[in-house]
Amino acid sequence: MDLGLKGLKAILVGANGGIGRVVAHVLSAEGCDIAICGRSQDKVDNVLSEVAASGVKTYGEALDVTQVEAVPAFVDKAAEALGGCDIFISFTSTNLGEDTDAAWEAVIQADILPMRRGIAAARPHLAKSDNAAIVCFSSTGAVEEFMGVQPYNALKAAVMNYSSSLAQALAGEGIRVNCITPGPVLTEDGPLAQDPGRHAGLLQRDARQHALGPVHHRRGTRQGGGFRRLARMQGDDRRQHRGRQRLHQAHPVLKFNVPPEDQCGGLQEPPPFCWPTAPSREVGAS
């Protein structure tokens, strides 16, 4: 399916792994030029080499997103390198899993402020685009109990409110804003994969409660599972998508170059999230 994205410029903060890496693959497969940043130059270079295989223009650098000027400077350099910015998405996040001042500060510095600073820096570039779009990432932890009382959940709820307000505020400038709200995501390089034994019970419990299916992605194909919906929100029917909160109540499993039937490898009893069983739903569309 051609989503009409060929030639658009996507600036993706923190897309050197996890969900961001998959989105970079999906958008590049649709013909978007891609700029990414992350903490590790090796990981940035790896993703750039992967998406460059689609024949698109790329730009990337390693940086510390908690530094005040880091993300705005990256956005400006990326827009110059790509020739503009049509799509801006921030994927950076952290979660200490505790209700302490340090945990609140950590989420604000590594998740909330890089997103806000990136959006502010991207706005002048987006204002020059005929297809300007911002996508914010929240979490189902914002709308349901998830692993106890913790600032991550509360601040992800703030992202939903912030993106909804931005959608109204920027509509007059022709900039669309939407919010993606995924459940816990098992990726090859994410925190859940670092200790699979510890998280196996969580994965299986949540999968039974919110079975959507995996985000299958294989480089060089047009597969992208649930996160192809994100690309569709930038596509030909883009004017229908503004101010939406899209909930993915699921345990997507992100693996690269792995057949769908092998996506649940590593769990002794693969839960039902290995097969699509329920659609996502949209909340609060304006």
C-alpha positions in Angstrom: 0.0 0.0 0.0 1.3 3.4 -0.9 0.6 5.8 1.9 1.7 8.9 0.0 4.7 9.5 2.2 7.5 9.3 -0.4 9.8 12.3 -0.1 8.6 13.4 3.3 11.2 14.2 6.0 10.9 12.5 9.4 12.9 13.6 12.4 12.8 10.9 15.1 14.3 11.6 18.5 15.5 8.5 20.3 14.9 6.1 17.4 18.1 4.1 17.6 16.2 1.2 19.1 12.9 -0.3 20.2 9.7 1.2 18.9 11.6 4.1 17.3 13.7 1.8 15.3 10.6 0.0 13.9 8.9 3.3 13.0 12.1 4.4 11.2 11.9 1.2 9.2 8.3 1.6 8.4 8.6 5.2 7.3 11.7 4.6 5.3 10.0 1.7 3.5 7.3 4.2 2.5 10.0 6.5 1.1 10.5 9.0 3.9 13.9 10.5 4.5 14.9 9.8 8.1 16.9 11.6 10.8 17.5 9.8 14.1 19.4 10.4 17.3 20.2 8.3 20.4 22.7 7.9 23.2 24.9 5.4 21.3 26.7 6.3 18.1 27.0 2.6 17.2 23.2 2.0 17.5 22.5 5.2 15.6 24.8 4.1 12.8 23.3 0.6 12.7 19.7 2.0 12.3 20.9 4.5 9.7 22.5 1.7 7.7 19.3 -0.3 7.9 17.0 2.4 6.7 19.4 3.6 4.0 18.8 0.3 2.3 15.4 1.7 1.3 17.2 4.3 -0.8 16.2 7.3 1.4 18.3 10.2 2.6 19.5 9.8 6.2 21.0 11.8 9.1 21.9 10.9 12.6 24.0 11.7 15.6 24.6 10.6 19.2 23.6 13.0 22.0 22.3 13.3 25.6 18.7 14.3 25.3 18.7 15.6 28.9 21.0 18.4 27.9 18.9 21.5 27.4 20.2 22.5 23.9 20.9 18.9 22.6 17.5 18.1 21.0 16.8 21.5 19.6 20.2 21.6 18.0 19.7 18.1 16.6 16.3 19.1 15.1 17.8 22.1 13.3 20.8 20.2 11.9 18.5 17.3 10.9 16.1 19.6 9.1 19.0 21.2 7.2 20.4 17.8 6.3 17.1 16.4 5.0 15.9 19.6 3.5 13.0 20.2 5.9 10.8 18.5 8.4 7.3 17.1 7.8 7.0 14.6 10.6 8.4 14.9 14.2 8.2 12.1 16.8 10.0 11.7 20.1 10.5 8.2 21.5 12.9 8.9 24.4 11.7 7.6 27.8 12.8 6.2 31.1 11.1 4.7 34.1 12.8 4.0 37.5 9.6 2.2 38.7 9.4 4.0 42.0 7.5 7.0 43.5 10.4 9.2 44.5 11.6 12.7 43.7 14.5 11.2 41.7 12.0 9.1 39.6 9.8 12.1 38.9 12.9 14.2 37.9 14.2 11.3 35.7 11.0 11.0 33.7 10.7 14.7 33.2 14.3 15.1 32.1 14.5 12.1 29.8 11.0 11.8 28.5 8.8 15.0 28.8 11.3 17.8 28.3 13.1 16.3 25.2 9.6 15.9 23.6 8.6 19.4 24.4 11.9 20.9 23.4 11.9 18.9 20.2 8.4 20.0 19.3 9.3 23.6 19.9 12.4 23.4 17.7 10.5 21.5 15.0 7.6 24.0 14.7 9.3 26.5 12.4 10.3 23.7 10.1 6.9 22.1 10.2 5.2 25.4 9.5 6.9 25.3 6.0 5.4 21.8 5.2 2.2 21.0 3.5 2.0 17.7 5.4 3.2 18.7 8.9 2.6 16.1 11.7 3.7 15.6 15.3 3.2 12.3 17.0 3.6 12.0 20.8 4.0 8.7 22.7 2.0 8.1 25.9 1.4 4.7 27.5 -1.6 2.6 28.6 -0.1 3.1 32.1 -1.7 6.6 31.8 -5.2 5.2 31.7 -5.0 2.1 33.8 -3.1 0.6 36.8 0.3 -0.4 35.8 3.0 -1.7 38.3 1.8 0.5 41.2 2.1 4.2 41.9 4.9 5.8 39.8 5.5 9.1 38.1 5.9 7.4 34.7 2.2 6.6 34.5 1.2 10.1 35.8 3.5 11.9 33.3 2.4 9.8 30.4 -1.2 10.9 31.2 0.2 14.5 30.9 1.5 13.6 27.5 -2.1 12.7 26.4 -3.4 16.0 27.7 -0.5 18.0 26.1 -0.9 16.4 22.7 -4.6 17.1 22.7 -4.0 20.7 23.6 -1.3 21.0 20.9 -3.7 19.6 18.3 -6.1 22.4 19.0 -3.4 25.1 19.2 -1.5 24.1 16.1 -4.4 23.3 13.8 -4.5 26.8 12.5 -0.9 26.5 11.4 -1.7 23.3 9.5 0.2 21.1 11.9 -1.5 17.9 13.0 -0.8 16.4 16.4 -1.7 12.8 17.5 -0.9 10.6 20.4 0.0 6.9 20.3 -0.6 5.0 23.6 1.0 1.5 23.4 1.0 -1.1 26.1 4.3 -2.7 27.3 6.4 -3.5 24.3 8.9 -6.4 24.2 11.8 -5.5 21.9 15.1 -7.1 21.3 17.0 -4.2 22.9 14.4 -2.9 25.4 14.2 -3.2 29.2 11.8 -6.1 29.2 14.2 -8.2 27.2 17.1 -7.5 29.6 15.5 -9.8 32.2 12.9 -12.0 30.5 12.5 -14.3 33.4 11.5 -11.5 35.7 9.0 -10.1 33.2 7.5 -13.3 31.8 4.6 -13.3 34.2 3.9 -9.6 33.4 4.0 -10.3 29.7 1.6 -13.2 29.9 -0.8 -11.5 32.3 -1.1 -8.3 30.2 -1.3 -10.3 27.0 -4.4 -12.2 28.2 -6.0 -8.9 29.3 -5.1 -6.9 26.2 -4.5 -9.2 23.3 -3.9 -7.2 20.1 -1.0 -9.1 18.5 2.6 -8.5 17.7 4.2 -5.7 15.8 5.8 -7.9 13.2 8.6 -6.2 11.4 11.1 -7.7 8.9 13.6 -5.4 7.2 13.0 -5.1 3.5 9.3 -5.8 3.7 6.2 -3.8 4.1 5.4 -5.4 7.4 5.2 -3.2 10.5 2.2 -4.5 12.4 0.5 -2.1 14.7 2.9 0.7 14.1 2.0 0.8 10.4 -1.1 2.5 11.7 1.1 5.4 12.8 2.4 5.7 9.2 -1.2 5.6 7.9 -1.9 8.6 10.1 0.6 10.5 8.0 -0.8 9.2 4.7 -3.4 10.1 2.2 -6.2 10.4 4.7 -4.0 12.5 7.0 -6.6 15.3 7.3 -8.9 12.9 9.2 -6.3 12.4 11.9 -5.9 15.3 14.3 -6.0 15.3 18.1 -6.5 11.5 18.3 -5.5 9.3 21.2 -4.8 5.9 19.7 -4.7 3.1 22.4 -2.8 -0.1 21.6 -3.8 -2.3 24.6 -1.4 -5.0 23.8 2.0 -6.6 24.2 3.5 -6.0 20.8 6.6 -8.0 20.2 9.2 -6.3 18.0 11.8 -8.5 16.4 13.8 -8.0 13.2 14.2 -10.6 10.4 12.2 -13.2 12.3 9.2 -15.0 10.8 5.9 -14.2 12.5 5.5 -17.8 13.8 8.8 -17.3 15.8 7.9 -14.0 17.3 7.2 -15.4 20.7 10.4 -17.3 21.1 11.9 -17.2 24.6 8.7 -17.7 26.6 8.0 -21.2 27.7 4.3 -20.7 27.2 3.7 -18.2 24.4 0.8 -16.0 25.4 -2.0 -15.1 23.0 -0.3 -11.9 21.9 1.4 -13.9 19.2 -1.7 -13.7 17.0 -3.9 -10.6 16.3 -7.2 -11.0 18.1 -8.5 -7.5 18.7 -8.3 -4.1 17.1 -6.9 -0.9 18.6 -9.3 1.8 19.5 -9.3 5.6 19.3 -10.2 7.9 22.1 -11.0 11.5 22.2 -10.8 12.3 18.5 -11.7 15.9 17.8 
